[in-house]
Amino acid sequence: MAFTELETQVGALATSVSALAAEVRGKLTLIDARLDQAVRDAPTLVRSVWVDPRIGADTNPGTQTSPMRTLKAACDTIPVGGWGQILLPAAPVVLDIDEADITLRNKSVLITVSPTPASANSYPVIRNSTFLRTDGSNQNRGFVLDNSTLQIRYCRIETAALLAPDASLVWAGFIRRTDTLGVTVGFQSCVVRLGGSPLIVRSTGASTLWAHFYGTSVDRVGEHQAPLIRADQSPIVVGFWNSSVPAGQSLRDYIQGVAADADGRVINVLSNIELRV
């Protein structure tokens, strides 16, 4: 009798163990499935996005056959912590930054052209816009960088004209408000035309901006002596290689706000060209 009762208890225990094992296997299968789904749903940190303002729409997926329309929409699809290349057509198209700033936070973006243009005549144009503040001063829309990297290749960049030529500029620039550490901007084989406002404006503070110009030509449009870089006494490191300005001018004439100490040493701009205070 005792032996039969023991057999019954052992059998019940074996049944419980089998049921528990089956439950564990089921939960492990569910965990695996949810993990696979999470991996599929996670943002891809490296992306390529096509933009064509002629045929694109910002609701498109950004493929070559179904491109987006604006740079802002394309930049916004690149996740925080990610890297992305934005591919533009090799054609004289115009991309305006006129509705809102393009803000890059903790991401790296390359804006380039595919296929590589045969000449500057096929460079797409990127231009920003100016609006008037309530006090009558000029302010630009453009790129706002926060701990990010922006590279632009094979493009014609046109900085905004001033709506009120005699009024002051407030944070006006194609690239501006680089308040945090780790900001790098680069221009390769570009044409920069300064239309009244600077290309780069440094905000005040101790953060450092790194700027690189390679094979880039710089010129001014109109009567305004807009600088390529407005340092405003903030630290900046800028390098030029194989870049040019019109005859009779010098690249150092395009850097504004260079500051020096009592001994005449430049304290806020480090460059491979001679600077003047």
N, C-alpha and C positions, 0 to 999 in steps of 0.2 A: 504493500500500500504506500509506504513511504517512498519506495523507488519510483512508483508510477507518478506520484505527486511531483517528484524531482524532475522526472522527464517532462511533465507538463509545464513546469516553471521554466525549464531550459528552452523548450519549444517556443513559449511566449516571449522569452527574452530574445531568441534568435529572430523571431518575427519583428520585434520592436527595433532591433539593430538593422534589419533589412529595410524597414520603413524609414528609419533615420538616415541611412545611407542614400536611399532614393531621394529623400528630401534635400540632402546636401548636394547631390548631383544636380538636382533641378535648380537649386539656387546658384550653383556655380555656373551652370549653363546660362541662367538669366544675367548673372554678373558679366560673363563674357560677351553676351549680346549687347548689354548696355554700354560696356567699354568700347566695343566696336562702333556703336552708334555715336558715342561721344567723340571718338577719333574722327569719324566722318563729319561730324558737325563742327569740330574745332576749326577756327579760321586758319587758312593757309598763310604762313608767315612770309612766303615769297610769291609775289604775284606779278603778272604782266597784264596790263590793261591798255586796250587800244582806244584812242580818242580821235574823232573826226567831226569837226563842227558842221560839215556840209551835210552829212547823212546820218550822224549819230543821234542818240537819245539817251538821256541819263538813266532811263529805265532799262536800257539794254545791258546785257551781261559784260560788255567790254571786250568781246572777241574781235578778231580782225574783220569778220563778216558782219558783226553786229556791235559796232563801237559805241562808246559813250560820246556825249556832245561836249562836256566841259571838263577842264582840268580839275576843278574843285570836286566834282563827283568822282572822278578817277582817284584823286588823292585820298578821298574819304573812304574808299574801299580797302585801302592798305591798312592792315590792323596795327594797333599799337605794338611796338617791339618788332615790327616786320620790315621787309625791304620790298620795294616794288619798282618796276620800270613802266613808264607811261610812254607808249609808242604813238608818234604822230605821223601823218602822211608827209611824204616828200613832195610838198606842193605849197604854193603861196596862199595858204589858208590863214585866217586870223582867229586867235583864241583870246577872248576878252576876260579879264578879271574885273567884273563890273557890278556884280550883285552882292558879293560878300567876300571877306578875306578867305584865303586858303590857309588853314592852320595845320601845321605839322607838329605833332607831339610824339616824341619818342619813336620816330620812324625815319627810314632812309628812303629817299625818292630820287630816281633818275628819270629825267624827261629827255627823250631822244627821238630820233627820226628813223623810220625804216621804210624803204631802203635808204642807205646813206645818200644824201643829196650830192649831185655832181657839182653844184655850185651854190653860192649864197642866194642866187635867184630862186632857188627851190626851197629855201628855208621857210618853215611856218613862222608866223608872227605871234608872239605872246606880248600882250600889252595890258597894263592896268589902267585904272580910272581914278579920277579925283572927284570928291564931293565937298561941298561947303558945310562947315560946322555952323552952329547957331551964332557963334561970335564972328563969323565971316572969314575964318581962316581956312586954309586948304588942308584936306586930309585925303590920303590915298587908300585905295584898297590894294591888296597885294598878298604876298606870302608872309605869314607870321610863324617864326620858327621857335620851337621849344625843345631843346635837347635833341636836335634832329640834324639830318644831312640832306641837302638839296643839290643835285647836279643837273645842269642843263647843257645839252649838246646840239649843235647844228640848228640853232634857232636864231631868229631875229627878235631881239627884245626891245620894246619901245616903252620908255617910262612915260607916265602921264603928264600932260600939260597942266598948267595951273588955271583954275577957273577964275581966281582973283589974283592976277599977277603981282599986285602990290601988297597982298596980304601975306601973313606969315605961314609957314609950313608946320603942321603938327603931326609928328610921327609919319611924315610923308616919305614913302619910298616903295620901290618894287619889292624889296625885302626889308622887313622892319621888325621891331620889338623882339630882339633876340636877347631875352633877359637871363636865360639859364646857361649853365655850362654845356660845353660839348657841341656847339653849333658850328657847322661847316657848310660853306657854299662853294660851288665850283662852276666855272663856265668854260667849255671847250669848243673851239671852232664856232664861236657865236659872233653875231653883230649886235652891239649895244648902241642904241640911239637914245640919248637923254633929252627928253622933251620938256624939261622944266623942273622935274623932280628927280631926286637921286635914285640910283640903282639900289644902294644899301644904306640904311640908316641905323646907326647903333644907338640903342637907348642907354641911359646913364646906368652906372653900376660897375661892379668888378668882374662880371662875366666876360669871357674872351670869345671873339668870333674869328674863325679862320676862313679866309677867302682866297680862291685860286683862279687865275685867269690864264688860259692856255690857248694860243692861236686865236685870240679874240680882238676884234677891232672896236674902238670906242669913238663916238662922235657926239656932238651936241646938235640939237635941232632948234632953230629960232635964236632969240637974243639972250635967253636965260643961261647963265653960267652954272648949270646944275652939275654937282659933283658926281663922280662915279661912286664914291664912298664918303659918307659924312660920319666922322668918327665921334664927334661930340665928347672928346676926352675919355672915351671908354676904350679899353684895350682891344686891339685888333691885330691879327697877323695876316698880311696880304702878300701874295707872290704873283709875279707876272713872268710869263715865258712866251716869246714869239708873239707878243701882243702889240697893238699899234694905236696911235691917235693921228689926227690930221697933221700935215706938215706944219712946222713952226710951233707945235705944241709938245708937251711932255706928259707922261703918265702921272708924274708927281703933281701936275696942275689939276688933276682930277680927284685928288684926295683932300678933303676939307676937314678942318677941326683938329689938325695935328698940334699937339701940346708939347711944351718943353719945360725942363726945370730951370733953375736959376743959372745953370752953367750952359744952357742952350742945348742940352741933350734931349732928344725926343723920348717921351715917356709913355705914350699911349699907342703908338703904331710901330710895328716891326715889319720891315719889308726888305726885299732884295733890290729896291731902287732907292736912290737918294731922295730924302724928304726935306721939305722946307717948312719952317714955322712962320 
